[in-house]
Amino acid sequence: MTFFLRRGHWRTNSAGNTYWVEEHYVQLIERFEWERVARAPALAYNADRALLRNYGAYGRPIARFLKPNALCPVCGEQVFYYQNEHGSRVFFDDLWPDWPKHPCTDSSARGGADHKPRVAFSTRPLMRERKEQLAILEAARSLGDATELPHGWGVYSIRKRIRIGRFDLVIADDMSGARTVFFRAKAPRHLLAANRVIGIRRSRLSVFDDQAMAAAEIAIQRFRSAKAFIDILAPRET
């Protein structure tokens, strides 16, 4: 049986106590096992980083719930892409609250250069499947990366909009959980269409206006419960 001499070293046990281990002999098979265990944290770290990179979610809170829907035609990074019927287009690194434009394709930084995406795209970013969200959040937590959405913003998808006079009554589902919110807002109809993805923080709503090609923030009045929402509708439905 083959042995090797391992030098004295400090070791920390599972309780967090650090102690000195004297020089000793170790069986060869144990050495390989020790090296495998020693490498495990680094391998897991690299795997988590690779997962976030592959999903386009590394350092991008909103991308943990929405899929970046295009690749930057300059650097190949995954980006959020919007376009309207007039051919105007814009690329973002992330969405609300700041809507940071992707620097490679920011026309204000590149003298008005116009770029087309390298891949097929949907006109708006789409919701990730729940299993993708969970994998991304777990990897982010393992890396010690912030997993919360910025400044209390939540990611929602509009389920239904009911137009009453100049106002819309809206039902929206939280895409990071099982929560549903009910609110009233005054906004152009296309901004609150069904299935549109929006950001909500308290009494503010953030959405991209693909007609004006600019981010829009709208004041909303939230209802405390579904019953309060239904009570608004009831007199009009009788």
VOBA-1610 file (N, C-alpha, C; in pm, whole numbers, padded with zeros to 5 digits, always signed):
BEGIN
Met+00086-00119+00000Met+00000+00000+00000Met+00089+00124+00000Thr+00058+00222-00085Thr+00142+00340-00101Thr+00098+00453-00008Phe+00199+00521+00053Phe+00171+00633+00141Phe+00248+00755+00092Phe+00203+00873+00132Phe+00282+00993+00107Phe+00282+01076+00234Leu+00385+01159+00250Leu+00401+01241+00371Leu+00335+01376+00348Arg+00237+01408+00430Arg+00171+01537+00420Arg+00224+01629+00529Arg+00262+01749+00489Arg+00319+01844+00584Arg+00214+01891+00684Gly+00264+01945+00797Gly+00174+02001+00897Gly+00097+02117+00839His-00028+02135+00884His-00112+02239+00827His-00224+02275+00924Trp-00283+02390+00903Trp-00399+02431+00980Trp-00526+02375+00916Arg-00623+02337+00999Arg-00749+02283+00949Arg-00864+02344+01029Thr-00972+02374+00961Thr-01093+02425+01026Thr-01202+02320+01016Asn-01260+02284+01132Asn-01364+02181+01130Asn-01501+02241+01103Ser-01604+02157+01100Ser-01740+02200+01066Ser-01798+02297+01168Ala-01741+02297+01290Ala-01789+02388+01395Ala-01723+02525+01386Gly-01630+02538+01291Gly-01562+02666+01274Gly-01436+02681+01358Asn-01393+02574+01426Asn-01272+02579+01508Asn-01149+02546+01423Thr-01045+02627+01433Thr-00922+02605+01358Thr-00814+02547+01449Tyr-00744+02445+01401Tyr-00641+02379+01483Tyr-00529+02332+01393Trp-00413+02302+01455Trp-00294+02259+01382Trp-00289+02107+01373Val-00261+02057+01252Val-00245+01913+01231Val-00097+01886+01203Glu-00038+01797+01284Glu+00104+01765+01268Glu+00130+01690+01137Glu+00253+01694+01093Glu+00295+01619+00974Glu+00263+01470+00992His+00205+01408+00887His+00165+01268+00901His+00159+01203+00763Tyr+00156+01068+00766Tyr+00146+00991+00642Tyr-00001+00967+00608Val-00029+00970+00477Val-00165+00949+00429Val-00161+00848+00316Gln-00257+00756+00314Gln-00265+00660+00204Gln-00291+00734+00073Leu-00239+00682-00036Leu-00250+00748-00166Leu-00395+00770-00206Ile-00480+00671-00183Ile-00620+00684-00220Ile-00686+00798-00144Glu-00640+00818-00016Glu-00695+00927+00063Glu-00651+01061+00009Arg-00530+01065-00045Arg-00480+01190-00102Arg-00567+01235-00218Phe-00600+01142-00307Phe-00683+01178-00421Phe-00821+01225-00375Glu-00874+01158-00274Glu-01004+01196-00222Glu-00996+01336-00159Trp-00887+01363-00086Trp-00869+01494-00024Trp-00862+01603-00130Glu-00790+01576-00239Glu-00778+01674-00347Glu-00913+01698-00413Arg-00993+01590-00428Arg-01125+01606-00488Arg-01214+01695-00402Val-01212+01671-00270Val-01292+01751-00179Val-01243+01895-00175Ala-01109+01912-00180Ala-01053+02046-00175Ala-01092+02127-00299Arg-01106+02058-00412Arg-01142+02127-00536Arg-01292+02153-00549Ala-01373+02083-00472Ala-01518+02090-00488Ala-01574+02231-00480Pro-01535+02313-00378Pro-01592+02450-00373Pro-01561+02531-00498Ala-01438+02520-00549Ala-01402+02596-00669Ala-01481+02548-00790Leu-01499+02416-00800Leu-01576+02362-00912Leu-01721+02408-00905Ala-01778+02407-00784Ala-01916+02452-00767Ala-01929+02600-00800Tyr-01831+02679-00756Tyr-01832+02823-00784Tyr-01831+02849-00934Asn-01742+02780-01004Asn-01733+02798-01150Asn-01860+02752-01220Ala-01919+02642-01170Ala-02042+02592-01230Ala-02157+02692-01213Asp-02164+02755-01094Asp-02269+02854-01069Asp-02251+02976-01158Arg-02126+03021-01172Arg-02101+03136-01259Arg-02137+03104-01405Ala-02101+02982-01448Ala-02131+02941-01585Ala-02282+02937-01608Leu-02356+02888-01508Leu-02501+02880-01521Leu-02561+03020-01540Leu-02517+03116-01458Leu-02570+03251-01468Leu-02532+03315-01601Arg-02409+03288-01647Arg-02366+03342-01776Arg-02449+03284-01890Asn-02471+03152-01886Asn-02547+03086-01993Asn-02691+03137-02000Tyr-02747+03168-01884Tyr-02883+03219-01880Tyr-02889+03370-01903Gly-02773+03436-01914Gly-02772+03581-01931Gly-02818+03653-01807Ala-02799+03591-01689Ala-02853+03648-01565Ala-02745+03694-01468Tyr-02619+03685-01505Tyr-02512+03722-01413Tyr-02512+03872-01389Gly-02534+03913-01264Gly-02535+04054-01230Gly-02655+04130-01283Arg-02759+04060-01326Arg-02877+04126-01382Arg-03001+04078-01307Pro-03047+04151-01208Pro-03161+04105-01126Pro-03285+04073-01206Ile-03322+04159-01303Ile-03445+04135-01378Ile-03432+04009-01464Ala-03309+03981-01512Ala-03288+03865-01599Ala-03304+03733-01525Arg-03317+03737-01394Arg-03343+03614-01320Arg-03487+03570-01334Phe-03572+03659-01382Phe-03713+03628-01399Phe-03759+03641-01544Leu-03688+03723-01624Leu-03720+03740-01765Leu-03604+03694-01851Lys-03634+03644-01970Lys-03529+03600-02061Lys-03482+03718-02146Pro-03351+03748-02145Pro-03301+03842-02246Pro-03335+03787-02384Asn-03391+03870-02471Asn-03450+03817-02594Asn-03367+03842-02719Ala-03239+03881-02705Ala-03155+03901-02822Ala-03008+03896-02780Leu-02920+03891-02881Leu-02776+03900-02859Leu-02727+04033-02915Cys-02637+04098-02842Cys-02578+04221-02893Cys-02504+04191-03022Pro-02529+04266-03129Pro-02463+04239-03257Pro-02316+04276-03257Val-02269+04344-03151Val-02130+04386-03143Val-02047+04289-03057Cys-02093+04266-02933Cys-02014+04184-02840Cys-02072+04046-02816Gly-02195+04019-02859Gly-02254+03887-02842Gly-02319+03864-02707Glu-02320+03963-02617Glu-02384+03947-02487Glu-02535+03938-02502Gln-02600+03866-02410Gln-02745+03860-02410Gln-02801+03992-02358Val-02900+04045-02429Val-02956+04176-02395Val-03108+04173-02406Phe-03170+04274-02347Phe-03313+04295-02364Phe-03333+04388-02483Tyr-03424+04349-02571Tyr-03439+04419-02699Tyr-03584+04458-02721Tyr-03602+04584-02763Tyr-03736+04633-02797Tyr-03733+04697-02935Gln-03843+04681-03008Gln-03855+04742-03140Gln-04000+04779-03163Asn-04025+04885-03239Asn-04163+04919-03272Asn-04188+04905-03421Glu-04312+04935-03463Glu-04351+04912-03602Glu-04282+05008-03700His-04219+05111-03645His-04150+05207-03730His-04002+05171-03750Gly-03959+05062-03691Gly-03820+05019-03706Gly-03724+05072-03603Ser-03773+05153-03509Ser-03686+05200-03401Ser-03656+05085-03308Arg-03534+05080-03257Arg-03494+04969-03171Arg-03399+05017-03062Val-03400+04942-02951Val-03313+04978-02839Val-03275+04851-02764Phe-03152+04847-02711Phe-03101+04733-02635Phe-03073+04778-02492Phe-03112+04696-02394Phe-03087+04726-02253Phe-03009+04612-02188Asp-02922+04648-02093Asp-02854+04547-02011Asp-02948+04491-01906Asp-03033+04575-01851Asp-03132+04535-01751Asp-03251+04629-01768Leu-03357+04606-01691Leu-03476+04689-01707Leu-03492+04782-01587Trp-03611+04789-01531Trp-03633+04884-01425Trp-03543+04857-01305Pro-03516+04962-01221Pro-03573+05097-01229Pro-03495+05193-01319Asp-03373+05155-01360Asp-03286+05251-01431Asp-03282+05232-01582Trp-03325+05117-01633Trp-03324+05088-01776Trp-03189+05122-01840Pro-03080+05061-01794Pro-02948+05094-01850Pro-02933+05042-01993Lys-02903+05132-02087Lys-02885+05092-02226Lys-02754+05016-02242His-02755+04917-02330His-02634+04841-02358His-02535+04932-02430Pro-02412+04948-02379Pro-02320+05048-02435Pro-02280+05024-02580Cys-02272+04898-02623Cys-02230+04870-02762Cys-02328+04928-02863Thr-02455+04933-02825Thr-02559+04972-02922Thr-02632+05099-02881Asp-02577+05172-02782Asp-02638+05296-02738Asp-02611+05403-02844Ser-02714+05444-02917Ser-02695+05538-03028Ser-02640+05671-02981Ser-02674+05710-02857Ser-02623+05837-02806Ser-02473+05832-02783Ala-02420+05710-02761Ala-02276+05695-02735Ala-02200+05659-02861Arg-02273+05620-02970Arg-02206+05573-03090Arg-02244+05655-03213Gly-02279+05782-03188Gly-02306+05872-03300Gly-02425+05834-03384Gly-02527+05773-03319Gly-02650+05740-03391Gly-02643+05612-03470Ala-02542+05527-03443Ala-02531+05400-03516Ala-02653+05314-03491Asp-02698+05245-03596Asp-02816+05160-03587Asp-02772+05015-03599His-02819+04930-03509His-02776+04791-03509His-02897+04700-03512Lys-02882+04589-03578Lys-02987+04488-03580Lys-02944+04369-03497Pro-03036+04302-03429Pro-02999+04187-03347Pro-02949+04072-03434Arg-02859+03990-03377Arg-02801+03879-03452Arg-02891+03756-03451Val-02994+03756-03369Val-03080+03638-03360Val-03226+03681-03371Ala-03312+03583-03397Ala-03456+03610-03397Ala-03497+03654-03257Phe-03600+03736-03248Phe-03638+03792-03120Phe-03789+03801-03109Ser-03835+03810-02985Ser-03973+03848-02961Ser-03969+03998-02933Thr-04079+04067-02957Thr-04076+04212-02940Thr-04060+04253-02795Arg-04089+04163-02703Arg-04071+04195-02560Arg-04009+04074-02490Pro-03931+04099-02385Pro-03878+03987-02306Pro-03991+03904-02247Leu-03966+03774-02235Leu-04068+03682-02186Leu-04031+03624-02050Met-04129+03574-01982Met-04110+03513-01851Met-04030+03384-01863Arg-03940+03361-01767Arg-03868+03233-01760Arg-03958+03126-01699Glu-03930+03002-01733Glu-03999+02893-01666Glu-03956+02890-01519Arg-04045+02840-01434Arg-04018+02843-01290Arg-03891+02766-01254Lys-03865+02654-01323Lys-03745+02576-01292Lys-03618+02654-01325Glu-03623+02736-01429Glu-03509+02821-01462Glu-03488+02925-01354Gln-03596+02988-01310Gln-03586+03088-01204Gln-03522+03030-01079Leu-03567+02910-01039Leu-03514+02848-00917Leu-03367+02815-00931Ala-03325+02763-01047Ala-03184+02731-01070Ala-03098+02856-01065Ile-03147+02963-01124Ile-03073+03090-01126Ile-03061+03148-00985Leu-03170+03149-00911Leu-03168+03204-00776Leu-03077+03124-00684Glu-03076+02991-00698Glu-02990+02907-00616Glu-02843+02933-00648Ala-02809+02944-00775Ala-02671+02973-00814Ala-02628+03110-00763Ala-02717+03209-00771Ala-02685+03344-00725Ala-02661+03345-00575Arg-02743+03272-00501Arg-02725+03266-00355Arg-02593+03198-00320Ser-02557+03093-00391Ser-02431+03022-00365Ser-02311+03113-00389Leu-02322+03203-00485Leu-02213+03296-00516Leu-02212+03417-00425Gly-02315+03430-00342Gly-02325+03548-00257Gly-02370+03670-00334Asp-02424+03648-00453Asp-02472+03758-00535Asp-02610+03802-00484Ala-02640+03930-00496Ala-02770+03979-00450Ala-02881+03915-00532Thr-02980+03859-00463Thr-03089+03792-00533Thr-03218+03874-00535Glu-03221+03981-00456Glu-03343+04060-00451Glu-03349+04154-00571Leu-03469+04181-00614Leu-03487+04280-00720Leu-03454+04419-00666Pro-03407+04509-00750Pro-03358+04638-00702Pro-03467+04726-00642His-03435+04783-00525His-03520+04885-00463His-03664+04841-00444Gly-03685+04714-00419Gly-03820+04668-00390Gly-03909+04648-00510Trp-03855+04656-00631Trp-03937+04635-00750Trp-03972+04488-00766Gly-04095+04460-00808Gly-04138+04325-00837Gly-04165+04309-00985Val-04155+04185-01035Val-04179+04155-01176Val-04320+04097-01190Tyr-04403+04158-01272Tyr-04542+04116-01286Tyr-04579+04100-01433Ser-04678+04016-01456Ser-04735+03999-01589Ser-04884+04032-01580Ile-04931+04116-01671Ile-05071+04157-01668Ile-05161+04041-01714Arg-05253+04005-01629Arg-05347+03898-01662Arg-05471+03952-01734Lys-05523+04063-01681Lys-05647+04118-01739Lys-05653+04268-01715Arg-05707+04339-01814Arg-05730+04482-01802Arg-05874+04511-01837Ile-05939+04592-01754Ile-06079+04630-01777Ile-06083+04782-01786Arg-06126+04834-01899Arg-06132+04979-01920Arg-06262+05034-01865Ile-06255+05132-01774Ile-06373+05198-01719Ile-06350+05348-01728Gly-06416+05412-01822Gly-06396+05554-01843Gly-06253+05584-01886Arg-06187+05671-01813Arg-06048+05708-01845Arg-05947+05621-01772Phe-05994+05527-01693Phe-05905+05445-01610Phe-05907+05298-01653Asp-05800+05228-01620Asp-05793+05083-01636Asp-05792+05018-01500Leu-05870+04913-01484Leu-05859+04826-01367Leu-05780+04704-01412Val-05676+04670-01338Val-05579+04572-01385Val-05555+04463-01279Ile-05546+04339-01328Ile-05504+04225-01245Ile-05368+04180-01299Ala-05269+04169-01211Ala-05135+04129-01254Ala-05079+04025-01159Asp-05007+03928-01214Asp-04950+03819-01136Asp-04801+03839-01117Asp-04757+03816-00993Asp-04615+03826-00959Asp-04542+03709-01023Met-04441+03737-01106Met-04370+03631-01177Met-04262+03565-01093Ser-04232+03619-00976Ser-04132+03557-00889Ser-04196+03480-00774Gly-04325+03464-00778Gly-04395+03393-00671Gly-04539+03367-00709Ala-04626+03361-00608Ala-04766+03328-00633Ala-04859+03445-00600Arg-04806+03564-00592Arg-04885+03680-00551Arg-04958+03742-00670Thr-05077+03794-00644Thr-05154+03868-00744Thr-05186+04005-00689Val-05174+04107-00772Val-05206+04243-00729Val-05319+04298-00814Phe-05394+04390-00756Phe-05506+04455-00822Phe-05486+04605-00811Phe-05495+04676-00923Phe-05473+04820-00916Phe-05551+04895-01024Arg-05558+05027-01004Arg-05620+05115-01101Arg-05515+05211-01153Ala-05518+05242-01281Ala-05420+05332-01340Ala-05481+05408-01455Lys-05423+05523-01485Lys-05461+05603-01601Lys-05341+05607-01694Ala-05351+05538-01807Ala-05236+05527-01898Ala-05286+05493-02037Pro-05204+05517-02140Pro-05240+05472-02275Pro-05269+05322-02275Arg-05367+05281-02351Arg-05414+05143-02345Arg-05305+05040-02377His-05217+05071-02472His-05118+04971-02513His-05017+04940-02402Leu-05003+05029-02304Leu-04905+05005-02197Leu-04953+04900-02097Leu-05084+04878-02092Leu-05138+04784-01994Leu-05211+04669-02061Ala-05162+04629-02177Ala-05225+04518-02248Ala-05197+04385-02177Ala-05284+04289-02198Ala-05268+04156-02136Ala-05135+04094-02178Asn-05073+04025-02084Asn-04945+03954-02101Asn-04823+04046-02105Arg-04844+04176-02095Arg-04728+04266-02092Arg-04657+04251-01958Val-04525+04252-01961Val-04444+04242-01840Val-04416+04382-01786Ile-04439+04400-01657Ile-04423+04531-01594Ile-04347+04517-01462Gly-04294+04629-01414Gly-04235+04634-01281Gly-04325+04716-01191Ile-04342+04670-01067Ile-04426+04744-00971Ile-04349+04763-00841Arg-04353+04883-00791Arg-04297+04914-00659Arg-04393+05008-00589Arg-04459+04956-00486Arg-04558+05034-00411Arg-04663+05094-00505Ser-04666+05226-00519Ser-04769+05289-00603Ser-04713+05335-00737Arg-04603+05273-00781Arg-04544+05308-00910Arg-04535+05185-01000Leu-04554+05208-01128Leu-04544+05102-01228Leu-04442+05146-01333Ser-04352+05053-01371Ser-04251+05083-01473Ser-04272+04989-01591Val-04271+05045-01712Val-04296+04967-01832Val-04228+05036-01950Phe-04199+04960-02055Phe-04140+05022-02173Phe-04248+05054-02274Asp-04252+05180-02315Asp-04348+05225-02416Asp-04285+05204-02552Asp-04326+05099-02624Asp-04263+05068-02752Asp-04320+05150-02867Gln-04408+05242-02838Gln-04449+05341-02938Gln-04361+05465-02929Ala-04340+05511-02804Ala-04252+05626-02783Ala-04105+05583-02775Met-04079+05452-02763Met-03944+05396-02749Met-03871+05457-02630Ala-03941+05456-02515Ala-03884+05510-02392Ala-03949+05442-02273Ala-03875+05432-02163Ala-03931+05376-02041Ala-04033+05474-01984Ala-04142+05419-01929Ala-04247+05504-01872Ala-04274+05460-01730Glu-04298+05556-01642Glu-04335+05526-01504Glu-04472+05586-01478Ile-04561+05503-01422Ile-04702+05541-01408Ile-04742+05528-01262Ala-04820+05625-01214Ala-04876+05616-01079Ala-04996+05521-01081Ile-05003+05433-00980Ile-05115+05339-00972Ile-05178+05346-00833Gln-05305+05307-00826Gln-05375+05296-00699Gln-05401+05147-00675Arg-05333+05092-00575Arg-05346+04948-00549Arg-05463+04921-00456Phe-05532+04809-00481Phe-05641+04766-00394Phe-05586+04669-00290Arg-05640+04676-00171Arg-05591+04593-00062Arg-05625+04445-00080Ser-05730+04417-00156Ser-05773+04279-00172Ser-05850+04262-00302Ala-05873+04136-00338Ala-05952+04107-00457Ala-06096+04156-00436Lys-06145+04146-00313Lys-06283+04189-00285Lys-06299+04339-00312Ala-06201+04419-00271Ala-06210+04563-00295Ala-06211+04592-00445Phe-06136+04513-00519Phe-06132+04528-00665Phe-06268+04492-00726Ile-06325+04382-00680Ile-06454+04335-00732Ile-06566+04432-00696Asp-06557+04493-00578Asp-06660+04589-00535Asp-06668+04708-00629Ile-06554+04745-00689Ile-06554+04855-00786Ile-06631+04815-00912Leu-06619+04687-00950Leu-06682+04639-01072Leu-06830+04606-01053Ala-06865+04559-00936Ala-06999+04504-00913Ala-07112+04596-00957Pro-07112+04724-00919Pro-07226+04809-00959Pro-07240+04822-01110Arg-07131+04808-01182Arg-07134+04828-01327Arg-07174+04699-01400Glu-07172+04586-01328Glu-07203+04461-01393Glu-07345+04414-01362Thr-07418+04491-01284Thr-07556+04453-01250Thr-07654+04516-01346
//
